[in-house]
């Protein structure tokens, strides 16, 4: 019974998860500008975006053209 409850909870939770999207940048982008465009807010999402994309120190200053980034909608 506990396994069935846990599985039911996992299925129910999956319906509220955000979808992962990939985007390849066509030009160099500032991380602040890009996060604001994707999420509408920078403060809440900046660290999450950096960690999700495993950005290097150079990429935190400017993400180069051709880099594929992951974001959630």
N, C-alpha and C positions, 0 to 999 in steps of 0.2 A: 504494500500500500504506500509506503514512503517513497519507493522508487517511482511509482506512478504519479504521486504528487509532485516530486522533483521534476520529472519529465514534463508534466503539464505546466509547471511554473516556467521551465526553460522555453517551452513553445510559446507561452503567453508573452514572455519577456522579449522573444525574438521579433515580435510584431512591432515593438516600440523602438527597435534599434535603428540608427541612422545608416543610410546606404553609403558605401565607399565609392568615390568617384576618382578617376585619374584625369590629369590634365597635363599636356606637354606645353611648356611655355614657348611662345613664338618670339619673345623678346626678353631681355633681362628685366627682372622685376624686383622692386624693394619688398622685403618681407612684410613690412607694415601695410603697404598699399595692397598687397595681394591678400593678406589675411582679412583686412577690412572689406575688400571686395567680395571675398568668398563667404564670410561669416557675419558681416555687418557690424562687428565689434572686434577690437584688437585685444583688449585687456584680458578677456576670459579665454581666448583661443590661441594666443601666441605660443605659449609653452607647449600646448598640445600639438600645434602644427609643426613646431620644430622637432619634437620627439617623434611624431608620426612619420616624418619624412627623413629622419636621421640627418638633418642638415649639418654641414661642417661649418667651421668658423667663418670661412670666406663666403659661404652661401647665406649665412645669416645677414651679412651686409647687403648682398645682392645675389639673387638666385639667377643663374645664367640661362640664356635662351637654350632650348632643347632639353632642359631638365624636366622630367616627369614628376609631378607632385601629387600627393594623395590628400583628399579632403572629404568631409562627411556632410551629407545633406539629409 
